[in-house]
Each structure stands twice: as C-alpha cells, then as structure tokens.
Amino acid sequence: MKNTLLKYYILAIYFFSNVVLFAQATPGAEDTTDTLEESTGDTTPLPIDDYILIVAVIGLIFVFLKYRSIQNAKLNS
C-alpha cells in the first residue's frame, strides 16, 4: 500500500512540475507568438518527422512483448 501511494505521489509531483515548467507567459504579459493562421515563419519539417515510423514500430513491439509476458505470467500462476 505504501509503495503504491509513493508511486502516485511521484506521478502527481512530476505532472504538476511539468505543467509549471511548460507554462507560457504570465497573465497580462504581451504575447508575441504567432498562431497557426498567422504563421509566416519557417515551414520545414522537424527532424523528429523522420523517426515517427520507427518509434511507432518500436512501441508496437514493446506492447506485444509486454502483453505476451503478462499472458505467460497468468498461465504459469
């Protein structure tokens, strides 16, 4: 029970710290970012676009292996 609660506390702290770290500007500050409709900047794709298919395949392999190990654990117990 204590171990499970600790995991939830760590998850909550991680989530709320990310929300604070990625917050944009304070209220009332001048926002100079362009919206998608007003964007006139660079339109080149990001480097991660080259690896989306590879990451998707790795993710599917991971899910398959994890599911198979769970099923094997159920059969052995």
C-alpha positions as CSV (number, residue, x, y, z in Angstrom):
1,M,0.0,0.0,0.0
2,K,2.8,2.4,1.0
3,N,4.7,1.6,-2.2
4,T,1.6,2.3,-4.4
5,L,0.9,5.6,-2.7
6,L,4.5,6.6,-3.2
7,K,4.2,6.0,-7.0
8,Y,1.1,8.1,-7.1
9,Y,2.8,10.9,-5.2
10,I,5.8,10.8,-7.6
11,L,3.4,10.8,-10.6
12,A,1.5,13.8,-9.2
13,I,4.6,15.8,-8.5
14,Y,6.0,15.0,-12.0
15,F,2.8,16.1,-13.6
16,F,2.4,19.3,-11.8
17,S,6.1,20.2,-12.2
18,N,5.7,19.7,-16.0
19,V,2.7,22.0,-16.0
20,V,4.6,24.7,-14.3
21,L,7.8,24.2,-16.4
22,F,5.9,24.4,-19.7
23,A,3.6,27.2,-18.8
24,Q,3.9,30.0,-21.3
25,A,3.7,33.6,-20.1
26,T,2.3,35.2,-17.0
27,P,-1.2,36.8,-17.4
28,G,-1.0,40.3,-18.7
29,A,2.3,39.8,-20.5
30,E,2.5,40.7,-24.1
31,D,2.2,37.6,-26.3
32,T,4.2,37.8,-29.5
33,T,3.8,34.2,-30.7
34,D,2.1,33.6,-34.0
35,T,-0.9,31.4,-34.2
36,L,-1.2,28.8,-37.0
37,E,-3.3,31.1,-39.1
38,E,-0.8,34.0,-38.8
39,S,2.4,32.0,-39.1
40,T,4.8,33.3,-41.7
41,G,7.9,31.6,-40.4
42,D,9.8,28.5,-41.3
43,T,7.8,25.6,-42.7
44,T,10.5,23.0,-42.8
45,P,9.6,19.7,-41.0
46,L,11.2,19.0,-37.7
47,P,13.9,16.3,-37.5
48,I,11.6,14.0,-35.4
49,D,9.4,13.6,-38.5
50,D,12.0,11.2,-39.9
51,Y,11.7,8.8,-36.9
52,I,7.9,8.6,-36.4
53,L,7.5,5.3,-38.2
54,I,10.5,3.8,-36.4
55,V,9.2,4.9,-32.9
56,A,5.7,3.6,-33.8
57,V,7.1,0.2,-34.7
58,I,9.3,0.0,-31.6
59,G,6.2,0.9,-29.5
60,L,4.1,-1.8,-31.1
61,I,6.9,-4.4,-30.5
62,F,7.1,-3.3,-26.8
63,V,3.3,-3.6,-26.4
64,F,3.3,-7.1,-28.0
65,L,6.2,-8.3,-25.8
66,K,4.6,-6.8,-22.6
67,Y,1.3,-8.4,-23.4
68,R,2.9,-11.8,-24.1
69,S,4.8,-11.7,-20.8
70,I,1.6,-10.8,-18.9
71,Q,-0.2,-13.8,-20.5
72,N,2.7,-16.1,-19.7
73,A,2.6,-15.0,-16.1
74,K,-1.1,-15.7,-15.9
75,L,-0.6,-19.2,-17.4
76,N,2.2,-20.1,-15.0
77,S,0.4,-19.0,-11.9
